[in-house]
Amino acid sequence: MSDINTYADEAAIAGLSPINGDLVLNKADSSLYLCTNADATGIARWKKFANDEAIVDFESINFATDNDITPGTEQEIAALTGYDIGTYALNSDGSAFYVYDGSDWNIFNSYN
């Protein structure tokens, strides 16, 4: 998946067949779901990230500083290995968000 797809509710997300690292948005409650165990079934495949607000303000999340990985170039991030599934990073110019699926970095940006 190269973008963040939106689904009506958790039931729709539970019915998906994702791969580790897929990221989706639940429209009903504005929560993000990250696939961390594609081998599981239903909603157990997903880790839910909810916000205390009714509407998620993505600008309030500082991906550059709220993570253990220092922002780097695409090549530098691609060379990183051994992280937990769901580890995220932001490239140094802020144009792409990366999520580690256990073996590769999935890129989420406006160009894919």
N, C-alpha and C positions, 0 to 999 in steps of 0.2 A: 504494500500500500504506500503511495507516495504523498498522500494528504491525510487530513483528519476528517473522516466521514462522520456525518451526523445521523443518528437513529432516533426514532420516536420515544423509545423508553427502554428500560432494562430488559424486558422480555425480548425485544427485537435484537438487542446485543447478545443475549444468551443464545439465540439461534444462529449466530454467525459461526463460520469455520475459519478462525483467524490463524495467523502464524505469530510466534513470539515476537514482540516488538510492535505489533499493530496498536494504533492509538485511535480511539473513537470517542465521540461526544454524545452523551445522552441528553436529548433536547428537553425531556420532561423535567429534569432537575439540574441541568447545566453542569453535570459532572463528567469528568474524563475517565475512561477505562483503558488500561494498558494490559495487553495480553502478556501474561507471564508464564502461562502453562498451557500451551496449545494442545497437549495430550489429555488434559482434563475434559470434562463435559460441561455444557451449560455455562452458567455465570461463574463457576469455579475457575474458568480459564483466565478470568480478568481480575486485575487489582483496580479498585475504584479510588479515584481522587476527587473528593468533594470539597466545595468551598462553603464557608459559612454564610455567604450571601446568596440571594436567589439568582443573581446573574454573575457569572464568573468574569472577573476583571483580569484578563491575562496580563495586562501591563503591570499588575501588582506583584507578579511573580518575577523575581530577578534571576533568570536562568544563568546569568554570568557569575553571580556570587553565591547563590543558594545551592551549590553543588561542589563536590570535591575536585572536579576536573576543571583546570584552568582553560579558558577559551583558547582555541588554536585554529590553524588553517584546516581545510578539509583533509589534506594529506596527513597532518599531525593527528587528527582525531581518528582517521581510518587506521592508523598504525597502532592505536591503543587496543590492548586485548586483556582478557582476564577479569573483566568487570562483571558484576551481577546483572542479570536480566532486568531491564528497566532503568539502568543507569543512563543519565542524560547528559548532554553537553551542548554548548552553543558555540558556533564557529566565531572566530575573532572579529568579523565585521557584523555579526548579529543577523545575518540573512538566512541562516539555516539552524534548525533544531535537530539534534541527533539522539536516537534512543538505541541502546545496545540490546540485542536480542540473545546474547550468550555466545555469539560467534561473529556477528557483523554489526555495523552501525547503520540503522535505517535513517534516511534523511527526510526531513519534513521541511519544505520551503515553498515559496510561491512559484518556483520555476519547474517543479516536477508535475 
